[in-house]
């Protein structure tokens, strides 16, 4: 019985992930309604071309009409959402309202992660959804004034810290969208876990940036050719690392004091 439920939740996550792909592609450009089409030839997609993950595998990652490559983003977002739904179900299956709110929170974070990675900008709508449902989650988990105040204060503290970095650098070090995301991070995690999440964000970003530079140097030596994927002055979106920080903070559950 539990296996059947897990499969159902995973499939639900795949379907939601398919919708998140639509949001990621169409945000700020066109309406979310209307039939999906090939981004290369404009051919309207049939229902069997829209099955999450399965269609990508069946078509071998190519459009059925023009045979152009389909981005690997689509199945990856679907699989990530499906996995997130299952993990959240394992934690919150005894509290359906909390589960539903958590699904919305992490759906918004997946949109932010991918959109910022692609465009180096964080969509306001996704951040505002994250804010709202993080506060709903906080009130539902513990409606006491002290608990709610802790999470509200965390949002102000974390966003103020990122705002200082944005202000001093005039937007060169960090984007204003990161300031907004930091506020949602505080609303969701509270002060202790929020500070740890922010610390993990900087550490993971530094480690990944260093690894890319090392990998680039190895390629240059191996191929005897310079390939500048990244330099010290390269702009790296910070939003995805903030979300990685949230994940690490929730998994590791460090206490600062």
Legacy VTK file of the C-alpha trace (Angstrom):
# vtk DataFile Version 3.0
C-alpha trace
ASCII
DATASET POLYDATA
POINTS 257 float
0.000 0.000 0.000
2.817 2.419 0.927
4.605 1.604 -2.337
1.494 2.531 -4.324
1.202 5.822 -2.438
4.876 6.624 -3.093
4.408 5.937 -6.805
1.314 8.164 -6.891
3.133 10.993 -5.077
6.146 10.653 -7.386
3.938 10.792 -10.505
2.130 13.820 -9.065
5.532 15.454 -8.589
6.489 14.664 -12.191
3.296 16.313 -13.442
3.862 19.392 -11.268
7.486 19.461 -12.478
6.233 19.526 -16.064
4.146 22.586 -15.195
7.138 24.204 -13.474
9.057 23.851 -16.748
6.298 25.833 -18.445
6.556 28.520 -15.754
10.353 28.666 -16.089
10.206 29.045 -19.878
7.206 31.364 -20.188
7.679 33.622 -17.156
7.763 37.246 -18.268
7.375 36.286 -21.941
3.961 34.764 -22.551
0.848 33.404 -20.868
1.038 30.167 -18.920
-2.065 28.968 -20.756
-2.039 27.583 -24.261
-0.571 24.459 -25.806
3.116 23.668 -25.585
5.211 23.749 -28.736
8.696 22.929 -29.959
11.024 25.840 -29.259
12.805 25.317 -32.590
10.126 24.633 -35.214
7.040 25.874 -33.343
5.145 22.608 -33.889
2.314 22.116 -31.365
3.029 19.091 -29.187
0.621 16.138 -29.013
-0.429 14.688 -25.657
1.970 11.769 -25.994
4.866 14.232 -26.368
4.018 15.859 -23.039
4.313 12.861 -20.720
6.851 13.776 -18.017
10.240 12.056 -18.497
8.680 9.230 -20.566
8.228 11.393 -23.671
11.794 12.699 -23.429
13.123 9.125 -23.265
10.823 7.833 -26.006
11.809 10.681 -28.335
15.483 10.277 -27.332
15.659 13.930 -26.405
14.633 15.218 -29.853
11.588 16.900 -31.353
9.413 14.451 -33.293
9.015 16.991 -36.128
12.330 18.783 -36.665
14.585 16.432 -34.633
16.178 19.359 -32.798
17.599 18.682 -29.340
15.264 19.023 -26.346
16.920 20.549 -23.277
17.838 18.080 -20.529
16.351 20.674 -18.169
12.864 19.299 -18.746
13.300 15.745 -17.411
15.690 16.942 -14.693
13.161 19.447 -13.305
10.418 16.809 -13.460
12.548 14.213 -11.667
13.714 16.732 -9.060
10.122 17.741 -8.331
8.991 14.114 -8.140
11.799 13.286 -5.713
11.070 16.394 -3.621
7.399 15.447 -3.372
8.272 11.945 -2.163
10.812 13.196 0.415
8.357 15.788 1.742
5.639 13.130 1.921
7.926 10.969 4.093
8.323 13.866 6.536
4.811 15.332 6.519
2.451 12.468 5.588
0.728 12.753 8.985
-0.087 16.421 8.368
-1.753 16.971 5.002
-1.960 20.807 5.284
1.747 20.997 6.124
2.525 18.614 3.265
0.601 20.668 0.707
2.222 23.911 1.863
5.669 22.291 1.712
5.007 21.083 -1.835
4.191 24.648 -2.892
7.268 26.043 -1.110
9.648 23.637 -2.805
7.960 24.020 -6.177
8.650 27.762 -5.961
12.269 27.084 -4.948
12.781 24.764 -7.924
11.531 27.524 -10.251
13.884 30.034 -8.599
16.830 27.618 -8.777
16.508 26.874 -12.490
15.421 30.351 -13.613
18.303 32.056 -11.806
20.731 29.480 -13.184
19.521 30.173 -16.743
18.926 33.924 -16.661
20.848 35.189 -13.600
17.688 36.777 -12.243
15.178 35.638 -9.623
11.493 35.949 -10.627
9.544 38.088 -8.149
6.375 35.993 -8.394
8.170 32.822 -7.304
9.832 34.657 -4.396
6.519 36.102 -3.226
4.959 32.623 -3.310
7.920 31.415 -1.238
7.407 34.251 1.273
3.684 33.709 1.671
3.703 29.944 2.077
6.766 30.040 4.336
4.809 32.293 6.682
1.760 30.026 6.399
3.988 27.073 7.255
5.459 28.924 10.244
2.039 29.797 11.673
0.790 26.248 11.122
3.814 24.585 12.757
3.718 26.788 15.855
1.199 29.649 16.194
2.927 31.070 19.302
3.981 34.712 19.137
7.610 33.934 20.017
7.972 31.342 17.227
6.382 33.579 14.587
8.454 36.569 15.748
11.627 34.476 15.461
10.911 33.691 11.808
9.851 37.252 10.960
12.991 38.624 12.597
15.090 36.046 10.743
13.705 37.279 7.428
14.650 40.865 8.293
18.152 39.963 9.559
19.122 37.719 6.639
17.758 40.054 3.973
19.455 43.060 5.634
22.819 41.286 5.562
22.469 40.480 1.848
21.160 44.008 1.228
24.386 45.443 2.723
26.452 43.330 0.311
24.260 44.437 -2.586
24.445 48.107 -1.555
28.217 48.194 -0.990
28.963 46.429 -4.274
26.272 48.355 -6.179
24.894 45.027 -7.381
28.218 43.635 -8.617
28.653 40.988 -5.918
25.054 40.003 -5.475
21.656 40.748 -6.994
18.652 42.403 -5.352
16.653 39.243 -6.037
18.974 37.497 -3.564
17.938 40.054 -0.938
14.309 39.030 -1.422
15.158 35.328 -1.408
17.086 35.766 1.857
13.959 37.192 3.472
11.977 34.104 2.458
14.811 31.940 3.763
14.427 33.568 7.174
10.640 33.233 7.144
10.998 29.532 6.362
13.894 28.509 8.624
14.017 30.911 11.542
17.146 32.591 12.917
19.389 29.622 13.799
18.816 27.466 10.734
18.576 30.569 8.556
22.060 31.748 9.537
23.440 28.278 8.925
21.694 28.142 5.557
23.280 31.453 4.565
26.692 30.208 5.684
26.254 27.014 3.644
25.243 29.163 0.672
28.539 31.061 0.685
30.629 27.948 1.366
28.979 25.864 -1.353
29.253 28.737 -3.836
32.946 29.171 -3.070
33.640 25.440 -3.366
31.793 25.074 -6.672
33.476 28.175 -8.126
36.901 26.868 -7.078
36.206 23.416 -8.547
35.173 24.969 -11.872
38.369 27.035 -11.992
40.462 23.925 -11.220
38.615 21.885 -13.869
39.137 24.694 -16.380
42.875 24.796 -15.617
43.160 21.016 -16.059
41.462 21.283 -19.461
43.819 24.073 -20.496
46.847 21.948 -19.564
45.430 18.781 -21.177
44.285 20.406 -24.425
47.018 23.057 -24.553
44.260 25.514 -25.292
42.664 28.230 -23.174
38.952 27.731 -22.504
37.549 30.408 -20.237
34.410 28.894 -18.764
34.861 31.008 -15.673
37.186 33.679 -14.281
37.465 35.343 -10.884
35.327 38.207 -12.253
32.634 35.919 -13.724
29.062 36.456 -12.543
27.715 33.320 -10.862
24.049 33.285 -9.829
23.829 33.067 -6.041
20.169 31.993 -5.797
20.842 28.292 -6.484
23.491 28.239 -3.741
21.045 29.824 -1.294
18.615 27.016 -2.032
21.410 24.466 -1.583
22.079 26.181 1.756
18.432 25.719 2.759
18.612 22.017 1.897
21.864 21.498 3.829
20.538 23.403 6.832
17.394 21.250 6.939
19.369 18.018 6.548
22.150 18.785 9.004
20.050 20.720 11.552
23.014 22.490 13.166
22.339 24.630 16.209
24.309 27.869 16.322
23.938 28.406 20.053
LINES 1 258
257 0 1 2 3 4 5 6 7 8 9 10 11 12 13 14 15 16 17 18 19 20 21 22 23 24 25 26 27 28 29 30 31 32 33 34 35 36 37 38 39 40 41 42 43 44 45 46 47 48 49 50 51 52 53 54 55 56 57 58 59 60 61 62 63 64 65 66 67 68 69 70 71 72 73 74 75 76 77 78 79 80 81 82 83 84 85 86 87 88 89 90 91 92 93 94 95 96 97 98 99 100 101 102 103 104 105 106 107 108 109 110 111 112 113 114 115 116 117 118 119 120 121 122 123 124 125 126 127 128 129 130 131 132 133 134 135 136 137 138 139 140 141 142 143 144 145 146 147 148 149 150 151 152 153 154 155 156 157 158 159 160 161 162 163 164 165 166 167 168 169 170 171 172 173 174 175 176 177 178 179 180 181 182 183 184 185 186 187 188 189 190 191 192 193 194 195 196 197 198 199 200 201 202 203 204 205 206 207 208 209 210 211 212 213 214 215 216 217 218 219 220 221 222 223 224 225 226 227 228 229 230 231 232 233 234 235 236 237 238 239 240 241 242 243 244 245 246 247 248 249 250 251 252 253 254 255 256
